[in-house]
Structure formats: structure tokens, C-alpha cells
Amino acid sequence: MRGPVAPPQVPLSASRGEVFRDLVQDSVERLERRWPQLAEVDFVVLDVPGDLEESVPLGTAVPAAKGRPAQIVVYRRPVEIRTKNRDERALLVHEVVVEQVAELLGLAPESVDPRYGQD
């Protein structure tokens, strides 16, 4: 038998990258309710950071510049390597997003999401 195992609308056919982007989007939507200014921030998923140093970051916050909105990048592969399953991955993605939003806004992560670190 040849062909796709599941039709495109079934979650089984979603790639790991698409599933990861959905986790990031879920986290962003959760935070946007409390911080509406995040609607103007670009949230990006990249597989790996381009410039590796001693430690591999899980995410990066890039402040806005002339003609470019602020950007938060979450690195998929480093997060996947540090987690065993989807639930752990969702928790770590949310922590990374909260930490990067906090850095961008100049706040403590607990101020951005009062449940930070409790999950």
C-alpha cells in the first residue's frame, strides 16, 4: 500500500516542525490575553541557532529596530532534545516564550506569567 497514512487534515500528518509551531502559537495566544502589545511582536521558530557559542540557547529576543518589529525566536531542535514527550515540550516551550517576552519587556518572568515555573 502506498500513499499517505492519514489525510492532511488529521494531526498525524503534521510534521514535527508544524506541531512545534503550534505549541509556540498556543503559548503566545495564552500570553497575548494578558499582554496585548505582543500582537506587534513577530514570533519565529528556527531549527537551530545560527551562531553557536559555549551553550546552545533555547530562544532569543530581538528588540525592534528601525523598520523592523521586535522578534522572539524559539529554537526547535534544542528544545526537542531537552524534552521526552509532547507535554514536557509544551511546558518548556511556554517557559522559553515567557522568558523571552520578559526580556523584551524588561520584566521578571513571573510578572509576564504568574504561573511561570509552577507547571
C-alpha positions, -999 to 999 in steps of 0.1 A, spaced: 0 0 0 14 34 -10 4 69 -2 -2 89 30 -11 71 62 -36 98 71 -54 126 53 -38 161 56 -65 174 80 -56 147 106 -30 157 131 -10 125 124 1 141 91 15 172 108 53 174 107 73 178 139 80 214 129 43 222 124 35 206 158 62 227 174 50 259 158 15 251 172 30 248 207 47 282 203 14 297 189 -6 283 218 18 298 243 17 332 225 -21 332 225 -21 325 262 2 355 269 -15 379 244 -46 379 266 -26 395 293 -2 414 272 -20 428 240 12 446 229 26 412 219 4 413 188 31 435 173 59 411 181 70 385 155 73 350 169 96 328 148 106 292 151 140 282 137 155 247 138 188 257 154 206 290 163 229 302 136 258 313 158 267 286 184 287 296 214 295 276 246 259 270 254 230 265 230 202 289 236 166 278 235 153 312 224 163 348 217 146 381 220 155 408 194 143 443 201 126 463 175 147 483 151 140 510 125 115 494 101 115 460 118 93 448 147 106 431 178 111 394 173 112 364 196 128 333 182 124 298 197 148 271 185 131 238 179 159 213 180 175 224 213 140 223 229 132 189 214 165 174 226 158 185 262 123 170 264 109 134 263 73 139 252 48 164 240 37 175 275 72 183 286 79 200 253 48 222 257 59 232 292 94 241 281 82 260 250 60 281 272 88 288 297 111 298 268 84 321 254 77 337 288 115 342 294 120 359 261 89 381 264 101 391 299 135 400 285 119 420 257 96 439 281 122 443 308 102 424 334 106 393 355 92 361 340 68 358 370 53 392 360 47 381 325 30 348 336 22 344 373 23 306 368 58 306 354 79 279 370 49 262 387 39 238 359 
